[in-house]
Amino acid sequence: MTNATVLHSLHPLGQLEKFRKDPLLFLEEQASKHEERVQFRFANRTVHLLLTPALIKEVLVTQSKSFQKSNQFKELSLLIGEGLVTSEPPVHTKQRKIIQPYFTPRHIKKYVSEMIDSATEMMESWEVDHPRDISKDMMGVTLAVITKTMFDMNVNEGHEKIGVHMERVLETATKRIRSFLKPPISWPMPELKQYKASIQELKRVVEEIIQHRESRAEEKEDLLHALLHSRDEDGNCMSREQLIDEVMTIFVAGHETTANLLSWFFYMLQGNEKVKENVYKEVDRVVGKNELSSSHLPALLYTRQALEETLRLHPPVWMFGRMTVRDVEIGGHLIKKGENVLISPYIMHRSKKYFRDPFLFEPERFNRVSAEGNHPYTYLPFGGGSRVCIGNHFALQEALIIAALYVQRFNFKMSGDGKVECHPLITLRPKGGIFMEVEKR
């Protein structure tokens, strides 16, 4: 039987108000007070926060068939429908089978040159005579990479236009996910009108990507080609709606999370001079003044470790949930059908039980001979089990390439007081952006 505590509350919303006020602080407080699991109430929902890798593994692997994505998360279905992130079996199983081959470690090596070209093109347009919002810059470069590698297209609208709609969707979706009572999406409220308009604008961009491919005579065997030409067991192609959902999922998830990783990476370097010096020395030693190529990547060991350490302290997916579809025993405790479990990589990654000096930024802890960070359910920036993020290898390769290119060309220095807060929307964003002074090396 797990060591568990039940938080009782007479408030109609239970612990929901405390969570909404400061989600990260609420989770930190629970993790500091409880050993394995804590149970509480969000309004009429019973929630179990899991705090050990053994319990997390039970949910994600051993007993995974007893769980599905939390209903609250399905607020995103208005944007990404039944795409890979939100769908459940058998749709999820079928779609993952189509998409998986394009994200294997061997296959993503084919994307190196396109990643380098896209990132270099964005980098060469930089103006360095005023502070730049690095978080917006990283959104722009990862957007360029994902559209080129997965869809063989240069999106006409850069992040300057698309980003406004992305931010509005994430803000409103997060607000609705955390609300007990939320107005129907059909209500004529200004916020909801803007929300729906932003979703439609993002879908317009995705439809343009698909139409552009359909109008071309030549073929390229990338992910979009696979989606367009896939057939089910009866020989039927994917419905237009499903096609849009899958492209939208890759389009949104494929650049948002990696951009956040890179933004936090450059931010963490500024507060850790020794790490910054080691990263710059490694890039200078391995790449020098040469053009970056695939042959350089395996030797950028410390830079990769710094990215992994960034994922530890600032995991883009800072929390995710599951809901039971039947009564199930986890750690010897009964969790009833319809109850929710929460898993927080942010909390697990900062636990003194699993990481020595957890608040220090130490890339060396990801040395392959180190014991730290090796347990897949202690360190889980990409989730785990059968629904582990399909783009994990892609994201790390892309981040390593972009980090190396920008370190090779630029020096960065924080602008203003240098303080940046975490903004826990659906992903862990830097609140208000990350402004830096940039100079060419």
URHUUR-V298747 format. One record per backbone hydrogen bond with DSSP energy under -1.0 kcal/mol. NH is the residue of the N-H (numbers start at 1). CO is the residue of the C=O. Records with the same first field share a line. If there is no record, write none. Layout:
NH: CO + CO
This chain:
2: 331
5: 37
7: 39
14: 11
15: 41
16: 13
19: 15
20: 16
21: 17
22: 18
26: 22
27: 23
28: 24
29: 25
30: 26
31: 27
32: 28
33: 29
34: 30
37: 3
38: 49
39: 5
40: 47
42: 45
43: 13
45: 42
47: 40
48: 340
49: 38
50: 342
51: 36
56: 52
57: 53
58: 54
59: 55
60: 56
61: 57
62: 57
63: 58
64: 61
66: 63
67: 64
68: 323
74: 71
75: 72
76: 73
77: 74
78: 75
79: 76
80: 76
81: 77
83: 80
87: 83
92: 88
94: 90
95: 91
96: 92
97: 93
98: 94
99: 95
100: 96
102: 99
103: 100
108: 104
110: 107
111: 108
112: 109
115: 111
116: 112
117: 113
118: 114
119: 115
120: 116
121: 117
122: 118
123: 119
124: 120
126: 123
132: 436
134: 132 + 434
137: 133
138: 134
139: 135
140: 136
141: 137
142: 138
143: 139
144: 140
145: 141
146: 142
147: 143
148: 144
149: 145
150: 146
152: 148
153: 147
161: 158
162: 158
163: 159
166: 162
167: 163
168: 164
169: 165
170: 166
171: 167
172: 168
173: 169
174: 170
175: 171
176: 172
177: 173
178: 174
179: 176
187: 184
189: 187
193: 189
194: 190
195: 191
196: 192
197: 193
198: 194
199: 195
200: 196
201: 197
202: 198
203: 199
204: 200
205: 201
206: 202
207: 203
208: 204
209: 205
210: 206
211: 207
212: 208
213: 209
214: 210
215: 211
216: 213
222: 220
224: 150
226: 222
227: 223
228: 224
229: 225
232: 236
235: 232
243: 239
244: 240
245: 241
246: 242
247: 243
248: 244
249: 245
250: 246
251: 247
252: 248
253: 249
254: 250
255: 252
256: 252
259: 255
260: 256
261: 257
262: 258
263: 259
264: 260
265: 261
266: 262
267: 263
268: 264
269: 265
270: 266
272: 269
276: 272
277: 273
278: 274
279: 275
280: 276
281: 277
282: 278
283: 279
284: 280
285: 281
286: 282
287: 283
288: 283
290: 287
296: 293
299: 296
300: 297
301: 299
304: 300
305: 301
306: 302
307: 303
308: 304
309: 305
310: 306
311: 307
312: 308
313: 309
314: 310
318: 316
320: 343
322: 341
323: 68
324: 339
325: 66
328: 335
330: 333
333: 330
335: 328
338: 324
339: 336
340: 46
341: 322
342: 48
343: 320
346: 318
348: 344
349: 345
351: 348
354: 351
355: 351
360: 357
362: 360
365: 362
366: 363
367: 364
370: 367
374: 371
378: 375
379: 375
383: 380
388: 385
389: 382
392: 389
395: 391
396: 392
397: 393
398: 394
399: 395
400: 396
401: 397
402: 398
403: 399
404: 400
405: 401
406: 402
407: 403
408: 404
409: 405
410: 406
411: 439
413: 437
415: 435
423: 429
425: 423 + 427
428: 316
429: 423 + 427
431: 421
433: 430
436: 132
437: 413
439: 411
441: 409
